[in-house]
Each structure stands twice: as C-alpha cells, then as structure tokens.
C-alpha cells in the first residue's frame, strides 16, 4: 500500500503554491534590482525553512507511530521491520525539502544577506544547511568551531589547514590547544606544513598546557632554573607571549577527545608537541629561551638523553634538522 503524502506538501497546497511562485519570481527580477532580489530570497528562505521544520516534525511523528505499532503487534524478540510506507514517504519529503533549501543557498548566495541568513539557519537548527552555507562563504572558522564543538578535532585540523594567509593565522593560535589535545599528530603535521610558518612563541601557551608539572625543589624557594620550571612548566612563558596576544589561548570545548571522540593520552600529545618544538628550534631557528626550556622538559619526560644532550650542547641547532 502506498501512503499518501500530507496535504500541506502537495503542489496545489497554499504553502507550496507560494514557494513555487517565489521561485519563478526570482527568474524575472532584473539584475539591477538587488534590494528586491534580497527581499524575495529572504522571504523564500523563511518559507523553505518552515517547510523543512514541518517535514522534520512529520518524519519524527511517522517514525514514532511506526515504532509504536510494531511494538504493539510483535513480540520483543522479533527483528526490526523495514520502514513503513508512511515513514518512507516522510523521509522523501524531508530529503526534498533539504535539497530545495540547499539549492536556494547555492544559487542565490550572492543575493542573500549573510548575517540574516546565518541567523535564520541557526534559529531553525538547520545545521547541515548552515555548514554548507559557511563553506560557500569560505567561513572556515565557523566550520572549525563547529567541528571542535562536536569533538571532531581531526576535521577541525583539515579546515584550519586551508587557512594559510598571514591574516588568518590568529585562528591557528586560537584553536591550537584544542586541536593539539584532540588530534596531536595531525595538528603538528599541519603546523609544520604551513607556509609562511606560524610563530612558535604564540603556540607556546597551547603547548605549555600539555606539559607535565614539575615538583617544587625542597631546598629552593625561587631563583634557580628548576624553580622557574616548577612554577608553570616553562619559565617566563606567560610574559613572553603577553607581548603578542593575550587571547591566543584556545577556548574550552575539547576534553582530550581524539579524531573520533576517542581519548588521547598525554604521551601522544607530548610527543607531538616535542616534534613541533624540535622543528621550531632546528628548522625555524627559534632561539627563545621559553621554547628551548619547553622542548628540554618534553625531551626529559620522554627520557631522550641523546636529544637532551644535543639541545643543551647546541649540537641540535647546528645540525639544523629535527
């Protein structure tokens, strides 16, 4: 038996008739009438979002109804049935509504007001369409923030890798701690591949947050290098970065989640951080004491005595390779 679609989805319904009229109207608006084009596109966007909401609610209702009927008629051990005809029709309606909205965004991106469109998409919870529109706009920072919010750091790294202009470097510093904790190998690989390179000193707050704490020496209360390290892992790291940007630290949101939400151990994070700092010292010729002290601490934690000796003696810098 075929399930009939709801009346509001039929082509001759008032809702669909108005949408169809506005879609045809767009073809006859002159190119110079930009204000009229924006108004009609925004009106059509609101109608399509309302239609998408209606199809989503209809789909949820049909799925709940189908599950209720199945549980009432069959024993608990019975296998799950295939989708009921009404659910299949509801899924088709929802897919068509989503595709229709995406087509409007892609074909009329230049005519839509960016701020208004983003607000409308967010207000209706149209996440798929919101991300597609952000991709059209090249709003990669929004895509990065969304990926981190949903604990997909490897995806965030892929978006960050596309931000290569010097003016876009701030996004890397802002999200450095989050991607380093969540996808350490991918993050460091991206930092090393970027050209022009990032400033190691501005990445140091993110790296310092991954450093292990050192115990306070019992015989010294300050002044020595060990005491300096024990106060926060890296001597003078906050002061060194304060001269640049105090807002470089990444916002909260990742909890050590890996590429697929799997927890990443501190050993992997510290190994990746050490690899980047070796690159900064050897390839970028960074000689800032805070960077060297952070690398020294990570190498000591890893018990890499040969690398520690090479760093202290200056042989690592002379070789010029990590």
N, C-alpha and C positions, 0 to 999 in steps of 0.2 A: 504494500500500500504506500502511495506517495503522500507525504504530509504537505498540506497546503501552507504556503508562506503567510505570515500575518498581513493583515490589510494595509498597515502603515508602510509596508515595504513594497507594495505593488506600484507599478509605474504610474497608474492613474490616481494614486492617493494624493491628497493635498501636499504632504511633506515632500514626496518625490517629484511632484509636478513643479514645485517652486525650485528645487535643486536643479532640475533639468532646464528650467527657464533661465536661471542664472548662469549655468554652464554655457548655454547657447549665447547668452548676452555678452559674455566675455569675448566672443569671436567678432563682435560688431562694435566694440568700443575703440575709438581711434587711438593710435599710439600716443598722441599728444595729450590725451585726456588721462593723465596719470592719477589724479586725485579720484576720478570716477572709477578707474581700474582698481585702485587700492580699496575703495569702499565696497565694491562688488565682490572682490576677492575675499575681503574680511567677512562680509555677510555670508558668503558661500562657505568659508571656513567654519564659521559658527554652526551653520546648518549641518555640515558634514560631521562635525564633532558631536553634535546632538544625536545624529543618526548613528554614529559609531557607539555612543553610550547606550542607545536603545538596543542595538544588535547585541552588544555585550551582555546587557541585562537579560535579553531574551535567550541568549545561549546558555547563560548560567541557570535560568529557570528551567529550560528544557533538559539540561543535564541532570539537575536535581530531581525533576519529575521522572526521568527515565530510571535513575538510580533507585528512587523510591518504589516504583512499580516493579522493578526487578527484584528488590529485596523482599517485597511482599509476596511474590509469586513463586520464588525458588528457594531451595534450602541454602544454608550459608556456604556449604562446600561446593556449590555449583560454580563452574567457570564464568568469568565475566563475559557478557554478551557483546556482540558488535554494536556499534552505535545505532540507536533507534532512528527511523526516518526523520522524525521531528528534530532530533539532535543534528543530523546530517544537514538538513535544510538551514538550521540556525548557524551552523559552522560556515556554510557557504555565504550566508548573508553577512556574517561578521567579516569574513575574508574579503568580500567585495567592498564592504564599507571601508575597511582598512586600505585596500588598494586604491580606492577612489580618493581618499584623503591624501595619500602619498602622491598620487598623480597631480593633485592641485598644488601641493607644496613644491614639487619638482618643476612643474610647467610655469608656475607663477611666483617663483621665489623672489624675483626682482620687483614684483608689484606689491608684495605683502610687506607691511611694516614689521620689522624684525622684533622689536620689543613686544608689540601687541601679540604677534604670532606665538612667540615663546611663552608668554603669559597664558594665552588660551590653551595651548597644548599641555602645559604643566597643570593648569586648573582642571582639565578633563582627565588627567592621568594617562594621556596618550604617549607613553614612553617610547614606543617603537618609532612613532612619527616624529617625536621631539628629537631623538638621536639622529634620525635621517635628515631632519632639517638642519641640525647643528653641523652635520657632515657637509651638507650643501653650502652652508655659510663658511665652512672652514673653521668653525668654533671648536678647535681641538681641546682647549682647556675644559670646556664643558664635558666633552667625552671622557677626558682623563678623570675629572671629578666624579662622574657617574660610575666609571669602572672601579674606582677606589671605594666609592660608597657601597658598591655591591661585592666588594672583596674579590676583585679580578685584577690584581696588580700587574700581571703579565700583559693584559690588554691595555692597561694604562701606559706601560712602557712602550708599547707599539705606537700609541698615539703621541707620546712625548717624543719619540724618535723622529717624528715628522716636523717638530718644532726646532728648526736649525738656524734661524736668523738670530743675530745678536739681540734684537729687540724682544725675542721670545724666550730668552734664557731664564728670565725670572720664574717661568713655570717649572723649569727643572729644579731650581733651588727650593721652590715652594713645596713640591711633592717628593723631594729627594728621600726624606726619611721613610715615607710610606712605601715607595717602590723598593727601597733598599731592604726594608724588613720583609716585604711580601714576595719580591722576586729578585733576590740579590744578584744572581748571575746575569740575568737579563738586563738589570739596571746598570751594572758596571760595564757590561759589553756595550750598551748604548752610550754611556758617558765617554768611553774610550773612543768610540767611532765618531763622535760628534766633531764637526769642523765648522767654524772655529771651536776650539776646546772650551769647556767650562772652567770656571775659576775654582781650583781645589779648595781655596780658603773659604769660599762661600758654600761649598759642600761639606765642610768640616763639622758644622753643627749636627747634620744628619748622621755623619759617620760617628761623631762623638757619642751620640745617643745609643750606639750599639757597642761601645767599648765596655769591657768589664771593669767594675770598680776595684781600686787598689786599697789594701788596708793601710790605716794610718800608722806610720812607724812609731813605736812606743817611746823612743828616746828623743824624737824631734817633734817639735810643735809647729814648725814652719821654717821657711828659708831655704832648705835643701831641695834638690830636684825631685827626690822621692816624695817629699811633702807636697810639692807643687802638683805632681801627678795625682796624688791621692785625693786632692780637693775636687777633681772632676774629670780625671782621665787625661785631659790634655791641658798643659799649662797655658794660661792666657788665651785659650780658645775663644771664650766669650768676648774678651776685649779685642781680639784680632778681628773678629767678624763684625763687631759693633761699628767699625769704621766703614763697613759696606752697607748691609741692610739688616736691621734687627728683625725683619719679618720673614727671613728666609726659612725659618723652621716650618716644617710641614704641619698641616692641621691634623687633628686626631681623626681616626676613621679606620685604619688598618690595625689589626691585632695580631700581627705576626702571621697573617694568612699568606699562604703560598699562591702559586699561579692559579690553582683551582680551589682556593679556600683551605688548603692543607697547611698546617702549621709548619713554619720554617725554623729550624733550630738555630741557636745563636752561633754555633760553629760555622755554618754555611754563610751567615751574614758577615761574620768577622773575616772569614777567608776572602770573600768577595771585596770587602772594604779594604783589606790589605792589598789585594791585587790592584785596586784603583790607586791607592796611595803610592805603591811602587811605580805605577805608571806616571803619576804626578811628579815623583822625585826624579825618575830616570829619563822619561821622555819629555815631560814639560819643564824639567829642570827647576822645579819648585824647591826653594831653599828656606821657606818659612819655618821657624823652629816648631811651631804648633803642629804643622804637617809631619815633620820628622819625628816628633815625640809620639804622635798618634800611631804612625807606622811602627815605631820602635816597640810600643806597647803591644800592638797586634802581633808582631813577629815574636815577641817574648811569650805571649799567650800560646801561640802555635808551636813554641819550642823550636823555632827555626834558628838555631845558633849560628849557622853559617851566614844567614841573611842579616842577623843582628850584628855580627862582626863586620860584615861588608858595609852596612849602613853607618856604624859608628866610626869605622876607619875611613870612610869616604870612597871606598872601592866601588860601591853600588852606583854612586853618582858618576864616577869616572868611566865605568863600563857603559853607562847610558842606556841600558836595557833592563827591563823588569824581569 
